Amino acid sequence: QVQLVESGGVLVQAGGSLRLSCAASGFTFSRYDMGWFRQAPGKEREFVAAINWSPGSTYYADSVKGRFTISRDNAKEMVYLQMNSLKPEDTAVYYCARDRPGAGTYYSVRSYDYWGQGTQVTVSS
């Protein structure tokens, strides 16, 4: 069955860096676009970044553009989120998700059909 397992979330100081990882299994990883979302307490889950199946095109929320980088390794079936210049407002649970083919947009939670369990990132000021 499809599984997405995130790791790498920790407590970090503002201005620091962190790399999240997502291990995928149970499907042909190289054929799917992938995304990262995050959810802060009391807020809706929001889009962070996405990458297409043939790593070439990447997409970012305005709030993270220039600070975060999404990448993938199809041979290892992994997707990563490198986060630099972290801010307290980046504090959230971060989720890896598989894009639903033909969904039409990367920015909506409805465009993704499988989700990981999430990993907590806390940025202290």
Buried (B, 14 or more C-beta within 10 A) or exposed (E): EEEBEBEBBEEBEBEBEBEBBBBBEEBEBBEBBBBBBBBBEEEEBBBBBBBBBEBEEBBBBEBBEEBBBBBBEBEEBBBBBBBBEBBEEBBBBBBBBBBBEEEEEBBEBEBBEBBBEBBEBBBEE
